[in-house]
Amino acid sequence: MTGIIQLLPDKTANQIAAGEVVQRPASVVKELLENAVDAGASHIKLYINNGGCTLIQVDDNGMGMNAFDARMCWERHATSKITKAEDLYHLHTLGFRGEALASIASVSDVEMKTKCDEETHGTRIIIQAGNFITQENTATTLGTSIAVKNLFYNIPARKNFLKSIAVETKHTFEEFQRMALAYPNIAFDYYNQGKKILTLSGANLKQRITALFNVTEEELITTHEDTDIVTITGFIGGPKLAKRTRGNQYLFANGRFIKDPYLNHAISTGFGNLLEEKKYPFYILFLTVDPQKIDVNIHPTKHEVKFEDGRHVYTLLQSVIKKTLGAHFVLPSNEQLQNAIQKSGNQHYNPLQTTLGNSHFNPFGKKKAKTPTHWEKLDEILNTSLPSVKQATIFNPPTKIPETLPLSYDVFQIDSAFLVTKIEGELCLIHQHRAHRQVLYERYNSQQTVSSQQLLFPRTIALSKADFALYIEMQQEVNALGFDISEFGQETIIVNGLPSELSKEDGSSVIIQILDDFTTNYQSLKISKKDALRQAAAKNAAIKTGKVLTLTEMQLLIHELGNIKQSSTDFSGKPIVIKLTKQSLERFFH
């Protein structure tokens, strides 16, 4: 009798494993770069075409393989790193399970050339969709070259989940960047669409950081602490390098990049009040622990690890950050302050301003003078008779604001965040930031011409390699939103004009924020590329919470809100308007 339980063919098993190991082109980049590092390479080249969808090639000058190993490495669970399960707790290499290459080969076309010192000729192997095609002798240099072509071509359903070329290129470059940071002694070359984008010579970590990011060595703060549990080394950035996104946060454990929200929280809290609200610090930190006290095998991609003593690692990391910042940002004595003032010749000179980056931000927690909130005006409106309504709830569902709203309408601002006015006999509280971003979003969607304001002095912005590649693809769409931007040298753009809604002071930072938010939205939400860009632009160009508005600005915003299709909630589904009636308030107060 034939049973219903059957063994899966190796090809099918490899494709299933690829679903965990090979999530996108960047996953292939990670695995191939790790193998090159483990092979002892001193120079590694990465070639990317179309975000890695059509070509990912990694060339290294490592030890190479003989003909037998070259064939065996493509078999599932074939590895030189471990021989028994106990070896998992003594790992000093990056790859070890032996399933990555077999998984990659099952969902692509692969060509490998490799040569070791022991042999006079090299070996060339071709595999198509997991099917071994040929193995032959070839002339090649010492080391290994692996080209992965047409990723997921035999699994269209998986290919459909890939994002745009720009987004996939950004992910592949991030993997390249992580490896380059982890091994600054290795030289790296990065090619995109056949063009050399970046050359990194072997250097120390500080030099590698300055070569990859738009920072100077003076802006980096050295971090070092050696304990019985963990050794912490690396660099952190001061408040000037903090950003609204977590992009420049790199944490490594035993040379392996890891994602650990728990430890990220320890670092952020270690900065304390030095960071402004909703800003994330810049850091590149390395944790070195006994391999027996860390489990790197809890996730297929090995981005997640588990520490045997995680709570102590958290406490130590937080303490080291506080200690490092405390030693760096030492307050000068009165004598030092006077000498600095005399040296500058400026009685208003503040030597802390250049260190902390924002003269209006106080890291010591003193409260700023409050802006008048005008809560007292609420009495005037509440004392005005309001017509009764049939439905009496504390918060009625928000409704559309009438289009015929006179600009002389009475309105005031509370806490520089909310507008209060009376519409059709009901008291309305309006979230100013959400209201304005919904107005801008619908304006962008309507394909109306967005006016641009030319700058008297154009500004240049240096972008990261990944952001610059993303900008090049989105250049026309960005300029259609009221920006006047063009390329200006390598990884640099020049801003000639901004949308009329943006102040000149906001423009430079908004470009980077739009690119960051676009990437996040496009990855996490099932929306089109254009919609993701419009949402990012509307969010960053809109009036911010905390901005004091004039009476004319408040009236104009309410008027514009009344002329859009959806004024009750914004594009993310968050409420814009909350209505309160007199009966609602009386019920609320019993």
Residue, then its C-alpha position, 0 to 999 in steps of 0.5 A: m500500500t502506498g502512503i501519502i507521506q513522500l520525500l520532497p525532491d531536492k530541487t523542490a526542497n531547495q526552492i522552499a528553503a530559498g523562500e527563507v534565505v533568499q527574500r530579495p536580491a540583497s539576500v543574495v548579495k549578503e550571502l555571496l559577500e559573506n562567502a568572499v570574506d570567509a575565503g580570506a579575500s583582501h579585495i572584493k568586487l560587487y556588480i549589480n544590474n537592475g537592482g540585482c534582478t538580472l545580475i549579481q556578481v561577486d569577484d574575490n581574490g580569496m583562497g578559491m576552490n579545487a574542482f571537487d569543492a567547486r561542485m560540492c559547494w552547490e549541494r544542500h547542507a554542504t559546508s566546510k565550517i561545521t561537522k557537528a551541532e556543537d560547532l555552532y557554539h564555536l563559530h568564527t565565520l559568517g556562513f556555516r549552514g551550507e544551504a545558501l548557495a543551493s537555495i540561490a541556484s534553485v531560483s536563478d541561473v548561476e555561473m561560477k569560476t574558481k581557482c586555488d593555489e594547488e591547481t594549475h587551472g580553474t573550474r567553471i560551473i553552470i547551474q540553471a534553476g537548480n539543474f546542474i548543466t556543466q563543469e569544465n576546466t577554465a583559465t581564471t585568476l586565483g579566487t572565486s567569481i560567482a554570477v547570479k542571473n535572472l533571480f526568481y525567473n522560474i518562480p514568477a509569484r516571488k518575482n512579483f513581490l520585488k519592488s522597483i529597481a531603485v528600491e532594490t538597488k538601495h537594499t543591495f547597497e545597504e548590504f554592501q555597506r554593512m559588509a564594508l563597515a564590518y571589514p574595513n581592512i578589506a578593499f571593496d569595489y561597487y559597480n551598478q549598471g556596469k559603472k564603477i560607483l564606489t571604490l574603498s581601499g583597505a583602511n581603519l574603521k574611522q576612515r571607512i565611515t567617512a568614505l561611506f557617509n557624509v561625515t568628518e572624522e571630527e564628528l565621530i566620537t570614539t567608543h571603547e569599553d572592555t568588560d568580562i561580558v562584552t567588549i564594545t568598540g566603534f563610533i557614535g555621532g553627536p546630536k548634529l548627526a541625528k536624523r528622523t529615520r533609523g538609517n545610520q544605525y549599525l550594530f555588529a556582533n562578532g563581525r556580523f550585522i544584527k537587528d536588535p530593537y532591544l539593544n537599539h533602545a539601550i543606545s537611544t536611551g543612553f543619549g538621554n536629553l541630548l537628542e531632540e524628540k523623534k530624532y535617532p542617533f548615528y552609531i556604528l558599534f561592534l560587540t565582541v562576545d564569547p561565541q559560546k554565549i551568543d546564538v547566531n542560528i535563530h533566524p535563516t538570514k542570521h540578522e537576529v541573534k540571542f545573547e546568553d546574558g542579554r539584560h547585562v549587555y543592554t545595561l552595559l551598552q546604555s552605560v557606555i553610551k552615557k559615559t562616552l557622551g559625558a566625557h565628550f560633552v564636558l561643560p567648559s568652566n567660566e574661565q574657558l567660556q570667557n577665553a572663548i568669547q574674547k578669542s571670538g570677539n563676539q559677546h554673543y558667541n556660544p561655544l556649545q552651539t557648534t558642539l550640540g548643533n542646535s542653539h535652541f535645543n537644551p540638553f539639560g531639560k530646562k523648559k522653554a518659555k511657553t507659547p500662549t495657548h489661548w484656551e481662554k478663547l474657548d469660553e467665548i465660543l462655548n458661551t455662544s448659543l449652538p443649535s441642538v442636534k439629534q445625536a448627542t455623543i461626546f465625539n461625533p464622527p467628523t464630517k466634511i467642512p463646508e466649501t463656502l467658508p468665509l475667510s473672516y471666520d473666527v479661529f484660534q490656535i491651541d498649543s501651536a498644534f490645533l485650530v479651534t473654530k465653529i462650523e455650522g453651529e458645531l465646535c470643531l478641533i482641527h489637527q493643523h499638520r494632518a489638515h495641511r498634508q491632506v490638502l497637499y496630498e489631494r493637490y498633488n493627486s489632482q495633477q494641478t501645477v505646483s508653484s515653485q519658489q526660486l531660491l536667491f542662493p541655490r543650495t547643494i545637498a550631498l546624498s548617500k550613494a543609495d539615496f542619490a541612486l533613488y533620487i536619479e530614478m525619481q527626479q522627474e516625479v520630485n520636480a513635478l511636486g514643485f521642486d527645482i532640483s538637478e544633479f550637481g556632481q557626484e552624489t550631490i544635487i543642487v536645489n534651485g527652487l522649492p514648493s511655495e509651501l516650504s520655507k527656505e529654511d526647511g528645504s534642504s532637509v526635506i529632500i532627504q526626508i522625502l526620500d527616506d519616507f518614500t522608501t519606507n512607505y513603498q516597502s510597507l504599504k501596498i501603494s504605487k510608486k507615485d502615491a508613495l512619493r506624493q504621501a512622503a512629499a505632503k507629509n514633509a512639506a506640510i505645516k508642522t505641529g508646533k508652528v505658530l500660525t497667523l490668523t490669515e494662515m489659519q483661515l486659509l488652511i480651513h478654507e482649503l480643507g473645505n475644498i478637498k474631497q476628503s477632509s475628515t481623515d488624512f491619507s493614512g486614516k487618521p482623523i483631521v477634524i473632531k466635532l463637539t456640540k454643546q450637548s456633547l460637552e454637557r453630557f461629558f461633564h455630567 
